[in-house]
Amino acid sequence: MAIVKKAAPKKAAPKKAAPKKAAPKKAAAKKATAKKVVAKKSTPKKAKRVIVSGDIPVEKRLKALFDLQEIDSKIDSIRTIRGELPLEVSDLEDEIEGLATRVNNFKEETQEVEEKITNKKLEIKESKSIIKKYEKQQGNARNNREFGSLAKEIEFQNLNIQVAEKKMGEFKVGIEGKSDTIDSAKKDLKERKGDLKHKKKELDEIIAETEKEEKKLDKKSTEAERYIEARLLIAYKRVRLNAKNGLAVVSVERNSCGGCFNKIPPQRQLDIRLHKKIIVCEHCGRILVDPEIAAVEL
């Protein structure tokens, strides 16, 4: 009887583990942290307060210009006290540098000439040594022809000595001339250094007296400029540069411009008193203000 083998049952494939779901609480916490980081990055720093000149009333701008002119005029008067001292000091420094360079150049030239004199002395010494050698050979000359040839060589070396001595004389004269020039330049250099020391001391004393006040005024000037728009400030500085007295803002005095003294029409005077717009003189280009603008507060 045939035995029938039963087929072995197939093993079931192991089930794949399902991916773990992130806990909802942890996911929410991560999102919140990310939002905080983004918020921190995007939060801008507090900007410093900037005065926008376009938002400032004309009256205050005129006041700022008036104050700026007053401050700059005081600074000008401080610098006038110094006078030409800074320029004089600068010129003396340049002159001293030039004289020092000149002295050094003369010294180098003198050293070169002295080297040439030394070389000529060596040539003379060498020629004398050759002459002695030829004179010794003359005593042992076998004939007149050999003796005459040696005599010519001796004569040639004597000529070399004479030429070298002449050159040495010329070099020595040149050195004496340069020595006089060097002495004169050194004397001038010493005098200029004395003048520079005196001028610098005088300038330092003036600066020490006025430096503190000038720094204070410079700070006030910078503060006043904050109330003036860039275009107007450039115009102000240009007029100041071209004006002899440095006045770019002037008040109306006796119905006339305080800068060029030309008459101002009544209607323009009224506009100036109203402080509604910035008005310049038709003749000199200076900014015109009413004397009462000095009482306005910034």
C-alpha positions as CSV (number, residue, x, y, z in Angstrom):
1,M,0.0,0.0,0.0
2,A,1.5,3.4,-1.1
3,I,2.1,5.9,1.7
4,V,1.1,9.5,0.8
5,K,3.3,12.2,2.3
6,K,1.5,15.2,3.6
7,A,2.9,18.6,2.5
8,A,4.4,20.5,5.4
9,P,2.4,23.6,6.2
10,K,4.1,26.9,5.1
11,K,5.4,29.1,7.9
12,A,3.7,32.4,8.0
13,A,6.1,35.4,7.2
14,P,6.9,37.5,10.3
15,K,4.9,40.7,10.4
16,K,6.9,43.9,9.9
17,A,6.9,46.1,12.9
18,A,4.7,49.2,12.3
19,P,6.7,52.5,12.6
20,K,6.3,54.1,15.9
21,K,4.3,57.2,15.8
22,A,5.9,60.3,17.5
23,A,4.1,61.2,20.6
24,P,1.8,64.2,19.8
25,K,3.0,66.0,22.9
26,K,6.7,65.8,21.8
27,A,5.9,66.9,18.3
28,A,4.0,69.9,19.5
29,A,6.9,70.8,21.9
30,K,9.4,70.7,18.9
31,K,7.2,72.9,16.8
32,A,6.9,75.4,19.6
33,T,10.7,75.5,20.1
34,A,11.2,76.0,16.4
35,K,8.8,78.9,16.4
36,K,10.6,80.5,19.3
37,V,14.0,80.2,17.5
38,V,12.5,81.8,14.4
39,A,10.9,84.5,16.5
40,K,14.3,85.2,18.2
41,K,16.1,85.5,14.9
42,S,13.5,87.7,13.3
43,T,13.1,90.1,16.2
44,P,15.0,93.3,15.2
45,K,17.1,95.2,17.7
46,K,15.8,98.5,19.0
47,A,17.1,101.2,16.6
48,K,18.5,104.4,17.9
49,R,16.2,107.4,17.6
50,V,16.9,109.2,14.3
51,I,15.7,112.7,13.6
52,V,14.1,112.9,10.1
53,S,14.6,116.5,8.9
54,G,11.6,116.3,6.7
55,D,9.3,116.0,9.8
56,I,10.9,119.0,11.6
57,P,9.0,122.3,11.2
58,V,10.7,125.0,9.2
59,E,10.9,127.2,12.2
60,K,13.0,124.7,14.1
61,R,15.2,124.1,11.0
62,L,15.9,127.8,10.8
63,K,16.7,127.8,14.5
64,A,19.1,124.9,14.0
65,L,20.8,126.8,11.1
66,F,21.0,130.0,13.2
67,D,22.5,128.0,16.1
68,L,24.9,126.2,13.8
69,Q,26.1,129.5,12.4
70,E,26.7,130.9,15.9
71,I,28.7,127.8,16.9
72,D,30.7,127.8,13.7
73,S,31.5,131.5,14.1
74,K,32.8,130.9,17.6
75,I,35.0,128.0,16.3
76,D,36.3,130.3,13.5
77,S,37.2,132.9,16.1
78,I,39.1,130.3,18.1
79,R,41.0,129.2,15.0
80,T,41.7,132.8,14.1
81,I,43.5,133.2,17.5
82,R,45.9,130.5,16.3
83,G,46.5,132.5,13.1
84,E,49.1,131.2,10.8
85,L,51.0,129.3,13.5
86,P,50.0,125.8,12.3
87,L,51.1,126.7,8.7
88,E,54.3,128.2,10.0
89,V,55.1,125.1,12.0
90,S,54.3,122.9,9.0
91,D,56.6,125.0,6.8
92,L,59.4,124.9,9.3
93,E,59.1,121.1,9.6
94,D,59.4,120.8,5.8
95,E,62.4,123.2,5.7
96,I,64.2,121.3,8.5
97,E,63.6,118.0,6.7
98,G,65.0,119.5,3.5
99,L,68.1,120.9,5.2
100,A,68.7,117.6,7.0
101,T,68.5,115.7,3.6
102,R,70.9,118.3,2.1
103,V,73.5,117.9,4.9
104,N,73.3,114.1,4.5
105,N,73.8,114.3,0.7
106,F,76.8,116.6,1.2
107,K,78.3,114.1,3.7
108,E,77.8,111.2,1.3
109,E,79.4,113.2,-1.5
110,T,82.4,114.0,0.8
111,Q,82.8,110.4,1.7
112,E,82.9,109.4,-2.0
113,V,85.6,112.1,-2.8
114,E,87.6,110.9,0.2
115,E,87.5,107.3,-1.2
116,K,88.7,108.7,-4.5
117,I,91.6,110.4,-2.7
118,T,92.5,107.2,-1.0
119,N,92.5,105.3,-4.3
120,K,94.8,108.0,-5.8
121,K,97.2,107.6,-2.9
122,L,97.3,103.8,-3.6
123,E,98.0,104.5,-7.2
124,I,100.9,106.8,-6.3
125,K,102.3,104.2,-3.9
126,E,102.0,101.5,-6.6
127,S,103.7,103.7,-9.2
128,K,106.6,104.5,-6.8
129,S,107.0,100.8,-6.1
130,I,107.2,100.1,-9.9
131,I,109.7,103.0,-10.3
132,K,112.0,101.4,-7.7
133,K,111.7,98.1,-9.4
134,Y,112.6,99.6,-12.8
135,E,115.5,101.6,-11.4
136,K,117.0,98.4,-9.9
137,Q,116.6,96.7,-13.3
138,Q,118.4,99.6,-15.0
139,G,121.5,98.8,-12.9
140,N,121.5,95.3,-14.4
141,A,120.7,96.4,-18.0
142,R,122.7,94.5,-20.6
143,N,122.5,97.2,-23.3
144,N,121.4,100.7,-24.0
145,R,118.1,99.6,-25.6
146,E,117.0,97.8,-22.5
147,F,118.1,100.7,-20.3
148,G,116.1,103.2,-22.5
149,S,113.0,101.0,-22.4
150,L,113.1,101.0,-18.6
151,A,113.7,104.7,-18.5
152,K,110.5,105.3,-20.5
153,E,108.5,103.1,-18.1
154,I,109.9,105.1,-15.2
155,E,108.9,108.3,-16.9
156,F,105.4,107.0,-17.6
157,Q,105.0,106.0,-13.9
158,N,106.2,109.5,-12.8
159,L,103.5,111.0,-15.1
160,N,100.9,108.8,-13.4
161,I,102.0,110.1,-10.1
162,Q,101.8,113.7,-11.2
163,V,98.3,113.2,-12.6
164,A,97.1,111.4,-9.4
165,E,98.6,114.3,-7.3
166,K,96.8,116.8,-9.4
167,K,93.5,115.0,-9.1
168,M,94.0,114.7,-5.3
169,G,94.5,118.5,-5.1
170,E,91.2,119.0,-7.0
171,F,89.4,116.6,-4.7
172,K,90.7,118.3,-1.6
173,V,89.5,121.7,-2.9
174,G,86.1,120.2,-3.5
175,I,86.0,118.7,0.0
176,E,86.9,122.1,1.5
177,G,84.0,123.7,-0.5
178,K,81.6,121.0,0.6
179,S,82.8,121.3,4.2
180,D,81.9,125.1,4.2
181,T,78.5,124.3,2.6
182,I,77.9,121.6,5.3
183,D,78.8,123.9,8.1
184,S,76.4,126.6,6.7
185,A,73.6,124.1,6.3
186,K,74.1,122.8,9.8
187,K,74.0,126.3,11.2
188,D,70.7,127.0,9.3
189,L,69.4,123.7,10.5
190,K,70.1,124.5,14.1
191,E,68.4,127.9,13.8
192,R,65.3,126.4,12.1
193,K,65.1,123.8,14.9
194,G,65.2,126.6,17.5
195,D,62.4,128.5,15.6
196,L,60.3,125.3,15.3
197,K,60.7,124.6,19.0
198,H,59.5,128.2,19.9
199,K,56.6,128.1,17.4
200,K,55.4,124.7,18.6
201,K,55.5,125.8,22.2
202,E,53.4,128.9,21.3
203,L,51.0,126.7,19.3
204,D,50.7,124.1,22.1
205,E,49.9,126.8,24.6
206,I,47.1,128.3,22.4
207,I,45.7,124.8,21.7
208,A,45.7,123.9,25.4
209,E,43.7,127.1,26.2
210,T,41.1,126.6,23.4
211,E,41.0,122.8,22.9
212,K,38.4,122.1,25.6
213,E,36.1,124.9,24.3
214,E,36.5,123.8,20.7
215,K,35.6,120.2,21.4
216,K,32.5,121.4,23.3
217,L,31.5,123.6,20.3
218,D,32.2,120.8,17.8
219,K,29.8,118.6,19.8
220,K,27.1,121.3,19.7
221,S,27.7,121.8,16.0
222,T,27.1,118.1,15.3
223,E,23.9,118.1,17.5
224,A,22.5,121.1,15.5
225,E,23.3,119.4,12.2
226,R,20.8,116.6,13.1
227,Y,17.9,119.0,12.6
228,I,19.1,120.1,9.1
229,E,18.4,118.1,6.0
230,A,21.5,116.9,4.0
231,R,20.8,119.1,0.9
232,L,20.4,122.3,3.0
233,L,23.5,121.4,5.1
234,I,25.6,121.0,1.9
235,A,24.4,124.4,0.7
236,Y,25.2,126.0,4.1
237,K,28.7,124.7,4.0
238,R,29.3,125.7,0.4
239,V,28.2,129.3,1.2
240,R,30.3,129.4,4.3
241,L,33.3,128.2,2.3
242,N,32.9,131.0,-0.3
243,A,32.1,133.8,2.2
244,K,35.0,135.8,3.4
245,N,33.6,136.1,7.0
246,G,32.3,132.5,7.0
247,L,28.7,133.7,7.4
248,A,26.1,131.5,5.6
249,V,23.1,132.4,7.9
250,V,22.5,136.1,8.6
251,S,19.6,138.1,10.1
252,V,17.8,141.0,8.5
253,E,19.2,144.3,9.8
254,R,17.6,147.6,8.8
255,N,15.6,146.0,6.0
256,S,18.8,144.7,4.5
257,C,20.8,141.4,4.3
258,G,23.2,141.1,7.2
259,G,25.8,139.6,4.8
260,C,25.9,141.7,1.6
261,F,23.8,144.7,3.0
262,N,21.5,144.7,-0.1
263,K,17.9,145.9,0.5
264,I,15.2,143.2,1.0
265,P,11.7,143.8,-0.4
266,P,8.9,144.2,2.3
267,Q,7.1,141.0,1.1
268,R,10.2,138.9,1.5
269,Q,10.7,140.4,4.9
270,L,7.2,139.3,5.9
271,D,7.9,135.8,4.6
272,I,11.1,135.7,6.7
273,R,9.2,136.8,9.8
274,L,6.5,134.1,9.3
275,H,9.1,131.3,9.5
276,K,7.1,129.2,7.0
277,K,9.9,128.6,4.4
278,I,13.7,128.9,4.1
279,I,14.5,132.1,2.2
280,V,17.9,133.0,0.7
281,C,19.3,136.4,-0.3
282,E,18.9,137.0,-4.0
283,H,22.3,138.7,-4.2
284,C,24.7,136.7,-2.0
285,G,22.9,133.4,-1.5
286,R,23.0,133.5,2.3
287,I,20.1,132.1,4.3
288,L,18.0,134.9,5.8
289,V,16.4,134.7,9.3
290,D,14.4,136.9,11.5
291,P,16.3,138.1,14.7
292,E,13.5,136.7,16.8
293,I,14.5,133.1,15.6
294,A,17.1,133.1,18.4
295,A,14.3,132.8,21.0
296,V,12.9,129.6,19.4
297,E,13.6,126.4,21.2
298,L,14.7,123.2,19.4
